[in-house]
């Protein structure tokens, strides 16, 4: 591995693991609250401050370019708690003047008072988990909000002076037709979100949907559905800049771009992942996954679950897994900058992918071709570590 003087942009991810009810398709580290269970906000604040304080030693004198509160359902937090969390961050880290601060929200957990309070606290971007505008499809997904609540949340956020907001939508839902998927998208477009994320429903391991799978569209139906939706988004003026992300000019998600460009980020909270570039290479961290263990981390058990330094082969795969999701790809020079590896480590497999039509033949960029984007899993698999 070469010397690694370059430090990528730095983001901060904060995980809030609780939600009202866990959805059957969700494989995130989220935990539904029991009927009589309160949100442990005071305990969360104390653990957050202690967890962050430890990680600060890893990032001396580095400004944070983006901050993302994910979950779970971060919008369940009170405005006071969110304000306190941001104050803790500001006291200990330098935030870039244009720092993007995103908070994920479920429509049923974001009224006008909360949305206004989050904005006043410093959040400048909201991501709304709408998923569908069909009551039947929402019910099949285990969602507990209504289409009207999604419309109200999007309208409220748009009226409060947020710099941007995102609306999540899913397709290839149980028994969904292309006509139904397009109707969902058209209703989302009527709300004119500056950013729209369009995700295909996947049956992830260790989820109820994986163990008891619903009837979902087959591969051909899903491919047709995707093409119809992509055409509608393009016609509506959205630019696809990542496999699942669409934005109007000036509204790309900076935090996620940092992930896809193999930037650095601290991960604070239960199960949060971090990636940092050090003099000795890239270091990956994972925090205690169980909320109870993480909450008690400052009692002596510690917050860290694991810390690893990926080898060269792993870094190649991780870089390409992220970078090739971007429709325009990334500058070839970014590989060396953000991995510390020489281009020679990558070039032979890149050349073969170009020969097979999966990468565009470009001297200065790594970019999937239309065929490569269609078969992205096959393309990225070409960069998996090779067994010795």
Secondary structure, 3 states (H helix, E strand, C coil): CCCCCCCCCEEEEEEECEECCCCCCCCCCCEECCCCCCCCHHHHHHHHHHHHHHHHHHCCCCCEEEEEEEECCHHHCCHHHHHHHHHHHHHHCCEEEEEEEEEEECHHHCCHHHHHHHHHHCCCEEEEEEECCCHHHHHHCCCCCCHHHHHHHHHHHHHCCCCEEEEEEEECCCCCCHHHHHHHHHHHHHCCCCEEEEEECCCCCCCHHHHCCCCCCCHHHHHHHHHHHHHHHHHCCCEEEECCEEECCCCCCHHHHHHHCCCEEEEECCCCEEEEEECCEEEEEEECCCHHHHHCHHHCCCCEEEEECCCHHHHHHHHHHHHCCECCCEEHHHHHHHHCCCCHHHHHHHHHHHHCCCECCCCCEECECHHHHHCHHHHHHCCCCCCC
